[in-house]
Amino acid sequence: NAGVMQNPRHLVRRRGQEARLRCSPMKGHSHVYWYRQLPEEGLKFMVYLQKENIIDESGMPKERFSAEFPKEGPSILRIQQVVRGDSAAYFCASSPREAAAKVETFFGQGTRLTVV
Amino acid sequence: AQSVTQLDSQVPVFEEAPVELRCNYSSSVSVYLFWYVQYPNQGLQLLLKYLSGSTLVESINGFEAEFNKSQTSFHLRKPSVHISDTAEYFCAVSEGFKTIFGAGTRLFVKA
């Protein structure tokens, strides 16, 4: 059973380009979470999605960022018109039902985005 | 909102020496605490967790953490570290479906 798969592992974009980060949850998991890790900081919650629904996006920047989790295929975190401050590691996590203390969340290896 | 403070950003230690990574949290309600480890170029792995019951929890690779409610702490300890323990360690607290992370502590184990 493969874990949470993220790709690409490393992504370099020029300022103004778009970045698309993909996450395939663990088999049987229908709940996906995106976290961002800025340099020298811990992971910060961005968004929580279930299939075809955004449950909570309170951690998403108001502009340029969007996320989806379609009925088929991976979850996508999309960043439009990237800026240098978007450079970070983006982690995806999944769980079999809504995450809680007693429901373990499994993390992917992350996508390291560098904006040049 | 809850918060987690990891007091040390980096901890260098010699192999076979003991180590303590400090973590304090802010919460006035029931709290669930976690330690995650991130090895170089890898994702986060759950190391251990406190949900209830015994305040001392252990991992399979020799780490342990003690929940101290009066001091709002959840320090991570290992009596004798190995080179392979070199990694970044994150203390975290559960807040509903969110996990609130500390800034991390980089443990460097030197030969």
Chai-1 contact restraints between the chains, C-beta under 6 A:
chainA,res_idxA,chainB,res_idxB,connection_type,confidence,min_distance_angstrom,max_distance_angstrom,comment,restraint_id
A,E41,B,A103,contact,1.0,0.0,6.0,A-B,restraint_1
A,G42,B,F90,contact,1.0,0.0,6.0,A-B,restraint_2
A,G42,B,F101,contact,1.0,0.0,6.0,A-B,restraint_3
A,G42,B,G102,contact,1.0,0.0,6.0,A-B,restraint_4
A,G42,B,A103,contact,1.0,0.0,6.0,A-B,restraint_5
A,G42,B,G104,contact,1.0,0.0,6.0,A-B,restraint_6
A,L43,B,F101,contact,1.0,0.0,6.0,A-B,restraint_7
A,F45,B,K98,contact,1.0,0.0,6.0,A-B,restraint_8
A,Y48,B,F97,contact,1.0,0.0,6.0,A-B,restraint_9
A,E98,B,F97,contact,1.0,0.0,6.0,A-B,restraint_10
A,A99,B,F97,contact,1.0,0.0,6.0,A-B,restraint_11
A,A101,B,Y32,contact,1.0,0.0,6.0,A-B,restraint_12
A,A101,B,L51,contact,1.0,0.0,6.0,A-B,restraint_13
A,A101,B,S94,contact,1.0,0.0,6.0,A-B,restraint_14
A,F107,B,G43,contact,1.0,0.0,6.0,A-B,restraint_15
A,F107,B,L44,contact,1.0,0.0,6.0,A-B,restraint_16
A,G108,B,G43,contact,1.0,0.0,6.0,A-B,restraint_17
A,Q109,B,Q42,contact,1.0,0.0,6.0,A-B,restraint_18
A,Q109,B,G43,contact,1.0,0.0,6.0,A-B,restraint_19
A,G110,B,G43,contact,1.0,0.0,6.0,A-B,restraint_20
